[in-house]
Amino acid sequence: MSKVSITLDPITKRFSQVELEEKVCYICSGKDHVDDHHYDLCHGKISDETVPLCRRCHSTIHMYRGIHMFEDNLLDKAIEVWNKTQLLLKRPTITRGQIVRSKYWLKKHGIKHVGLTIAGTIPAFRTVLPHGEPLCGWAWISEHLNDLKDYVPRIEVAGPGISFTKDIKSKKELREVGLILKGLKKRRNGRKVIILDPITKRFGYGAK
């Protein structure tokens, strides 16, 4: 049923009704509670260009990392809306391949969460993007985002009677190595602790 607006003519003192144009959400095609979303996220201070979005899609777009919450069949349109915002704010655009689903989303959809691997595709330690404008600029972030994609941190400990090398491929392995390093602390001619040589970048014993 289409919506109708009833107004009173101040001159003729007669009521008239005008059939309002029904708004449709650009992302999900819903027709309930559709509002105008400002692409600039600043209520039109930067640009007055808007797009009709239902309350659910509107609130999701405004969420921090909200794009990853959209269903697969709505994701392309959500990314299109978000990229217009990115262009207005002079930030790099995103693609579907850059969307990382949260553990909550995976659990909600019954998808088993796969731990981070280093098999040439996903870094062992996830990159956390800044919440605001980075000092180096978004262009630099976009260019260097995958610099550590195939990087595997290696910890080496060298000392009298000690030779230890370990490639860190997960946070679990990092915790295990931390326990090993604590166990290597010994007292020899005073207190000895493991230190990192700033030149060789290798761990070894040093006096504290």
Secondary structure in CASP SS format (residue, H / E / C, confidence):
PFRMAT SS
TARGET T0000
AUTHOR 0000-0000-0000
METHOD secondary structure of the structure
MODEL  1
M C 1.00
S C 1.00
K C 1.00
V E 1.00
S E 1.00
I E 1.00
T E 1.00
L E 1.00
D C 1.00
P C 1.00
I C 1.00
T C 1.00
K C 1.00
R C 1.00
F E 1.00
S E 1.00
Q E 1.00
V E 1.00
E E 1.00
L C 1.00
E C 1.00
E C 1.00
K C 1.00
V C 1.00
C C 1.00
Y C 1.00
I C 1.00
C C 1.00
S C 1.00
G C 1.00
K C 1.00
D C 1.00
H C 1.00
V E 1.00
D E 1.00
D E 1.00
H E 1.00
H E 1.00
Y C 1.00
D C 1.00
L C 1.00
C C 1.00
H C 1.00
G C 1.00
K C 1.00
I C 1.00
S C 1.00
D C 1.00
E C 1.00
T E 1.00
V E 1.00
P E 1.00
L E 1.00
C E 1.00
R H 1.00
R H 1.00
C H 1.00
H H 1.00
S H 1.00
T H 1.00
I H 1.00
H H 1.00
M C 1.00
Y C 1.00
R C 1.00
G H 1.00
I H 1.00
H H 1.00
M H 1.00
F C 1.00
E C 1.00
D H 1.00
N H 1.00
L H 1.00
L H 1.00
D H 1.00
K H 1.00
A H 1.00
I H 1.00
E H 1.00
V H 1.00
W H 1.00
N H 1.00
K H 1.00
T H 1.00
Q H 1.00
L H 1.00
L H 1.00
L C 1.00
K C 1.00
R C 1.00
P C 1.00
T C 1.00
I C 1.00
T C 1.00
R H 1.00
G H 1.00
Q H 1.00
I C 1.00
V C 1.00
R C 1.00
S C 1.00
K H 1.00
Y H 1.00
W H 1.00
L H 1.00
K H 1.00
K H 1.00
H C 1.00
G C 1.00
I C 1.00
K C 1.00
H C 1.00
V C 1.00
G C 1.00
L C 1.00
T C 1.00
I C 1.00
A C 1.00
G C 1.00
T C 1.00
I C 1.00
P C 1.00
A C 1.00
F C 1.00
R C 1.00
T C 1.00
V C 1.00
L C 1.00
P C 1.00
H C 1.00
G C 1.00
E C 1.00
P C 1.00
L C 1.00
C C 1.00
G C 1.00
W H 1.00
A H 1.00
W H 1.00
I H 1.00
S H 1.00
E H 1.00
H H 1.00
L C 1.00
N C 1.00
D C 1.00
L C 1.00
K C 1.00
D C 1.00
Y C 1.00
V C 1.00
P C 1.00
R E 1.00
I E 1.00
E E 1.00
V E 1.00
A E 1.00
G E 1.00
P C 1.00
G C 1.00
I E 1.00
S E 1.00
F E 1.00
T E 1.00
K E 1.00
D E 1.00
I C 1.00
K C 1.00
S C 1.00
K H 1.00
K H 1.00
E H 1.00
L H 1.00
R H 1.00
E H 1.00
V H 1.00
G H 1.00
L H 1.00
I H 1.00
L H 1.00
K H 1.00
G H 1.00
L C 1.00
K C 1.00
K C 1.00
R E 1.00
R C 1.00
N C 1.00
G C 1.00
R E 1.00
K E 1.00
V E 1.00
I E 1.00
I E 1.00
L E 1.00
D C 1.00
P C 1.00
I C 1.00
T C 1.00
K C 1.00
R C 1.00
F E 1.00
G E 1.00
Y E 1.00
G E 1.00
A E 1.00
K C 1.00
END
